[in-house]
């Protein structure tokens, strides 16, 4: 099967959870792609070269032949339409209401819980680093995550919707900011995040991240 030339632009450390999400999406679809790194620490993303590639001067950016697209949620919805089921595996549930819920979860995770993201950064996920106990704001964000995830996850079910979706990866990333740090969590959430972390596409990303250390 012929495929277009696809490049995924990532941070040089491979620590971006948003790049990880798109990497997992591409891998689950079975679409061949190459990785290109941008050194955010050196400000490479602010140079004119990358600004020609990325509308937002952020990662990830997807390059499909001459088409360029930034922002992970937009990229994943594009991939779902551009490489649809049944020829390619689904990223979102079959049911329309469940698809809407998956997108709701993704939008929420990308726009909320700022204190948790600041106090449990992706160095926890990809470098095993430890940080100070959560502040009051961080604890409040963690409790919100626990409450929402607890409502979403059905007892005895390993995925959000009875089938894997890209929202599972995104939710597991957020939960693992706490779980991999050793913060207190309900066992149901810890088990869910651990299960999602074992997925082959996630393990491939963790291997990419490990190459930089």
C-alpha positions in Angstrom: 0.0 0.0 0.0 1.4 3.4 -1.0 1.4 6.0 1.7 2.2 9.8 1.6 5.4 11.0 3.1 4.7 11.8 6.7 6.9 13.5 9.3 6.1 14.1 12.9 8.0 17.0 14.5 8.8 16.5 18.1 10.7 18.2 21.0 14.3 17.0 21.0 13.9 15.3 24.4 10.7 13.4 23.4 9.1 14.6 26.6 6.0 16.3 25.1 2.8 14.4 26.0 1.1 16.0 23.0 3.7 14.6 20.6 3.4 11.3 22.4 -0.3 11.2 21.8 0.1 11.8 18.0 3.0 9.3 17.9 0.7 6.7 19.5 -2.1 7.6 17.0 0.1 7.2 14.0 1.5 3.9 15.3 -2.0 2.6 16.1 -3.1 3.5 12.5 -0.1 1.6 11.2 1.0 4.5 9.1 4.7 4.8 8.3 6.3 8.1 9.4 9.6 9.6 10.3 10.5 11.7 13.4 12.1 15.1 13.2 13.3 16.8 16.4 13.2 20.5 17.4 15.3 21.7 20.3 12.8 23.7 22.4 15.4 24.5 25.1 17.6 26.2 22.5 14.7 28.1 21.1 14.9 26.4 17.7 11.1 26.4 17.5 11.1 30.2 17.5 13.4 30.5 14.5 12.1 31.3 11.1 12.8 27.8 9.8 10.4 26.1 12.2 7.9 28.9 12.0 7.5 28.2 8.3 6.6 24.6 9.3 4.4 25.1 12.3 1.6 27.7 12.4 1.8 27.9 16.2 5.6 27.4 16.6 4.9 24.5 18.9 5.1 20.7 18.8 3.7 18.5 17.5 3.5 19.4 13.9 2.5 16.8 11.3 3.8 17.1 7.7 2.0 15.0 5.2 3.5 15.7 1.8 3.0 19.5 1.5 0.3 19.7 4.1 1.3 21.0 7.5 -0.8 20.8 10.7 -0.2 21.7 14.3 -2.0 21.0 17.6 -2.4 17.4 18.7 -6.2 17.1 18.8 -6.5 18.6 15.3 -3.9 16.2 14.0 -5.6 13.2 15.5 -9.0 14.1 14.1 -7.4 14.7 10.7 -5.7 11.3 10.9 -9.0 9.6 11.7 -10.6 11.2 8.7 -7.6 10.8 6.3 -7.0 7.2 7.2 -10.4 5.9 8.1 -11.6 2.5 9.4 -12.0 -0.2 8.5 -8.8 0.0 6.4 -7.0 1.6 9.3 -7.6 1.0 13.0 -9.8 3.5 14.8 -8.6 6.2 17.1 -12.1 7.1 18.4 -15.1 4.9 19.4 -17.6 3.8 16.8 -20.5 5.3 18.7 -21.1 9.0 18.0 -21.8 9.9 21.6 -18.7 8.0 22.8 -16.6 9.8 20.2 -17.9 13.1 21.5 -17.1 12.0 25.1 -13.5 11.1 24.0 -13.0 14.5 22.4 -14.5 16.1 25.5 -11.9 14.3 27.7 -9.1 15.3 25.4 -10.1 18.9 25.3 -10.4 19.0 29.1 -7.0 17.4 29.7 -5.3 19.9 27.4 -7.0 23.0 29.0 -7.3 22.2 32.7 -5.2 20.9 35.7 -2.5 23.5 35.1 -1.1 23.2 38.7 -0.8 19.4 38.4 1.0 19.7 35.1 3.4 22.3 36.6 4.1 20.3 39.8 4.2 16.9 38.1 5.8 17.7 34.8 6.7 15.2 32.1 10.1 14.6 33.6 8.1 12.3 36.0 6.8 10.3 33.1 9.9 10.0 31.0 12.9 10.5 33.3 11.6 9.2 36.6 12.3 12.5 38.4 10.8 13.4 41.8 9.4 16.7 42.9 8.2 18.4 46.1 4.8 17.5 47.6 1.9 19.0 45.9 0.8 22.5 46.8 -2.7 23.3 47.8 -3.4 24.1 44.1 -1.7 21.0 42.9 -3.7 18.8 45.4 -6.9 20.4 44.3 -6.1 19.7 40.6 -5.2 16.1 41.6 -8.4 15.6 43.4 -10.4 16.9 40.4 -8.5 14.5 38.1 -9.3 11.6 40.5 -12.9 12.5 40.8 -13.4 12.9 37.0 -11.4 9.7 36.1 -13.3 7.8 38.8 -16.6 8.8 37.2 -15.4 7.9 33.7 -13.9 4.5 34.4 -16.2 1.5 34.8 -15.1 -1.1 37.3 -13.6 -4.1 35.7 -13.2 -2.3 32.3 -9.6 -1.6 31.1 -10.6 1.1 28.5 -12.8 4.1 28.8 -15.4 2.9 26.2 -15.0 -0.8 26.2 -12.6 -0.4 23.3 -9.3 1.4 23.2 -9.3 5.0 22.0 -6.7 7.8 21.9 -8.4 9.4 24.9 -7.2 6.4 26.9 -3.6 7.3 26.2 -4.2 10.9 27.1 -6.0 10.1 30.3 -3.3 7.6 31.3 -0.6 10.3 30.7 -2.3 12.6 33.2 -2.9 9.9 35.8 0.7 8.7 35.5 2.0 12.1 36.5 0.8 11.1 39.9 1.1 7.3 39.8 4.7 7.2 38.5 5.6 9.8 41.1 4.2 7.7 43.9 1.4 10.0 44.9 -1.7 8.5 46.5 -4.3 7.3 44.0 -7.3 4.9 44.1 -6.2 1.5 43.0 -8.6 1.5 40.1 -6.9 4.5 38.5 -3.4 3.2 39.1 -4.3 -0.1 37.5 -5.9 1.6 34.5 -2.9 3.8 33.9 -0.5 0.9 34.2 -2.5 -1.1 31.7 -2.5 1.7 29.2 1.2 2.2 29.7 1.9 -1.4 28.5 0.3 -0.8 25.1 2.8 -1.5 22.3 2.5 2.0 20.8 3.1 3.6 24.2 6.1 1.4 24.8 7.6 2.4 21.4 7.3 6.0 22.4 8.9 5.4 25.8 11.8 3.7 23.9 12.2 6.8 21.8 12.2 9.0 24.9 14.8 6.8 26.5 17.2 7.2 23.6 17.7 10.8 24.6 19.1 10.0 28.1 
